Amino acid sequence: MAEAGVQRGLIGPREVDRLWDRHLINCAVLAEVIPERASVVDIGSGAGLPGIVLAIVRRDLSITLLEPLLRRTTFLSECVTMLGLDNVEVRRGRAEEVTKDFAADVVTARAVAPLDRLARWALPLLRPGGELLALKGERAGAELKEAGPVLEDFGIRTAELLQVGHGKVDPPTTIVRVVAERAPRRAAASKRSKRRKGLK
């Protein structure tokens, strides 16, 4: 990552000196809150953060690295082969294009989009009761508040801020955890309306 990742523009050259603490350990501690043997979809995996890191520290997980850009999926595939990660699949595509293909236990994301947009992409990939775990920074609380209407439309069960990695990374990693409940209310209402009109 410190070489090919920089050369291919996946991380900035200024990040190399703080790669271990700011990026790798910051992602690794996410494993603390992922259930055993979970299926995980990492949206916008980019340089493999957090997907590749989780695959290394938690070999019990089944992880799909979902990334729309070819140069990034090429890099990810090379990493998976080099590291011998038989619990990882690299898939090129956007989350909104593959909703019918997944009913994951967990969706992860880091530095992908504000929570309101991320929720629209991530929640349809989850099974009922599945979890979105979004690594966030200082604006985590504000993003959670701003995403309230979107989360309400999805009828989510819970939405909360967590901190993980105490004693391992300073400051601890902040996560927004959203637990899925059911299909979006607007989508459900649309289907009911069509049925009342005799439409399929």
C-alpha positions in Angstrom: 0.0 0.0 0.0 2.9 2.4 0.8 4.3 1.8 -2.7 1.7 0.6 -5.3 -1.1 2.3 -3.3 0.6 5.7 -3.6 1.8 5.1 -7.2 -1.8 4.3 -8.3 -3.3 7.2 -6.4 -5.2 5.1 -3.9 -3.7 6.9 -0.9 -1.8 10.2 -0.7 2.0 10.3 -0.3 1.6 12.2 3.0 -0.3 9.3 4.5 2.6 6.8 4.3 4.2 7.9 7.5 0.9 7.4 9.4 -0.3 4.4 7.5 -0.1 2.0 10.4 -2.0 4.0 13.1 -4.3 6.3 11.0 -5.4 3.7 8.5 -4.5 0.0 9.3 -5.1 -0.2 13.0 -8.0 2.3 12.7 -9.7 -0.3 10.4 -8.6 -3.4 12.2 -10.4 -2.4 15.5 -13.7 -2.5 13.6 -13.4 -6.3 14.0 -14.4 -5.9 17.6 -18.0 -5.3 16.8 -18.5 -7.7 13.8 -20.2 -11.1 14.7 -18.5 -14.4 14.1 -18.7 -15.9 10.6 -20.5 -12.8 9.2 -20.9 -12.1 5.6 -19.5 -8.6 4.9 -19.8 -6.2 2.0 -17.3 -3.4 2.0 -18.7 -0.5 -0.1 -16.2 1.6 -2.0 -13.3 -0.5 -0.8 -10.7 1.6 -2.6 -7.3 0.6 -1.2 -8.9 -2.2 0.9 -9.8 -0.1 3.9 -11.4 -1.6 5.9 -12.2 -4.7 3.8 -8.7 -6.1 3.3 -7.6 -5.4 6.9 -10.7 -7.1 8.3 -10.1 -10.1 6.0 -6.6 -10.4 7.5 -7.5 -10.1 11.2 -10.8 -12.1 10.9 -10.4 -15.1 8.6 -13.8 -16.3 9.8 -15.5 -13.5 7.8 -16.7 -13.8 4.2 -16.0 -10.5 2.6 -16.9 -8.9 -0.7 -14.9 -5.8 -1.7 -17.3 -3.7 -3.8 -15.6 -1.1 -5.9 -16.8 0.6 -9.1 -13.4 1.7 -10.5 -11.3 -0.8 -12.6 -7.9 0.4 -11.4 -9.0 -0.1 -7.8 -10.5 -3.5 -8.3 -7.3 -4.6 -10.1 -5.2 -3.4 -7.1 -7.6 -5.2 -4.7 -7.4 -8.4 -6.7 -3.6 -8.3 -6.6 -3.7 -7.7 -2.8 -6.0 -10.7 -2.3 -3.8 -13.0 -4.3 -0.6 -11.7 -2.7 -2.0 -12.2 0.8 -3.7 -15.5 0.1 -7.1 -14.3 1.3 -9.4 -17.1 0.4 -12.3 -15.4 2.3 -12.5 -12.4 0.0 -14.2 -11.8 -3.3 -13.5 -8.6 -5.3 -16.4 -7.3 -7.3 -16.6 -4.3 -9.6 -19.8 -2.4 -9.3 -21.8 0.2 -7.5 -23.9 -0.6 -4.4 -27.1 0.6 -6.0 -26.6 -1.8 -9.0 -26.3 -5.0 -6.9 -28.9 -4.8 -4.3 -30.6 -8.0 -5.5 -27.4 -9.9 -5.1 -26.8 -9.5 -1.4 -28.5 -10.0 1.9 -25.4 -9.4 4.0 -24.9 -9.5 7.8 -22.7 -6.4 7.8 -21.9 -3.6 5.4 -18.8 -1.5 6.0 -17.7 1.8 4.6 -14.9 4.3 5.2 -14.6 7.7 3.7 -17.2 6.9 1.0 -20.0 9.5 1.5 -22.0 11.4 4.1 -24.3 9.1 6.1 -27.5 10.1 4.4 -26.3 9.0 1.0 -24.4 6.1 2.3 -27.5 4.7 4.1 -29.4 4.7 0.8 -26.7 2.6 -0.8 -25.9 0.3 2.1 -29.1 -0.6 3.8 -30.7 -2.4 0.8 -27.6 -4.7 0.8 -28.5 -6.0 4.3 -30.6 -8.8 5.5 -33.3 -7.8 8.1 -31.4 -7.2 11.3 -28.1 -6.7 9.4 -25.8 -3.8 10.4 -24.2 -0.9 8.6 -20.9 0.0 10.3 -19.6 3.3 8.9 -16.2 4.6 10.1 -16.5 8.3 10.7 -14.6 11.2 12.0 -15.4 14.3 14.0 -18.7 14.9 12.2 -20.1 11.5 13.1 -22.8 12.9 15.4 -23.8 15.6 13.0 -24.0 13.2 10.1 -26.2 10.8 12.2 -28.6 13.7 13.0 -28.7 14.9 9.4 -29.4 11.3 8.1 -32.4 11.0 10.4 -35.1 11.4 7.7 -33.4 8.8 5.5 -33.0 6.3 8.3 -36.6 6.9 9.3 -37.7 6.0 5.7 -35.9 2.7 6.0 -37.6 2.0 9.4 -34.2 1.2 10.9 -34.2 -0.5 14.3 -31.3 1.4 16.0 -28.7 4.0 15.0 -25.9 4.9 17.4 -22.3 6.1 17.7 -19.7 3.6 19.0 -16.0 3.9 19.8 -13.8 0.9 19.4 -10.1 0.3 19.7 -9.6 1.7 23.2 -6.0 1.2 24.2 -5.1 0.2 20.7 -5.5 3.4 18.7 -5.6 7.0 19.9 -8.1 8.4 19.5 -10.4 5.4 19.4 -12.1 4.7 16.1 -15.6 6.3 15.8 -18.3 4.2 14.1 -21.9 4.9 13.2 -23.8 1.6 13.7 -27.2 1.3 12.0 -29.3 -1.9 12.4 -31.7 -2.6 9.5 -35.3 -3.5 10.1 -37.3 -3.7 6.9 -37.7 -2.3 3.4 -37.9 1.5 2.9 -41.3 2.9 3.9 -41.7 4.8 0.7 -41.0 1.7 -1.4 -43.5 -0.3 0.7 -46.1 2.4 0.4 -45.6 2.5 -3.4 -46.1 -1.3 -3.6 -49.3 -1.1 -1.6 -50.6 1.7 -3.8 -50.0 -0.3 -6.9 -51.8 -3.3 -5.5 -54.8 -1.1 -4.7 -54.9 0.1 -8.3 -54.7 -3.5 -9.6 -51.1 -3.1 -10.9 -48.4 -5.7 -10.6 
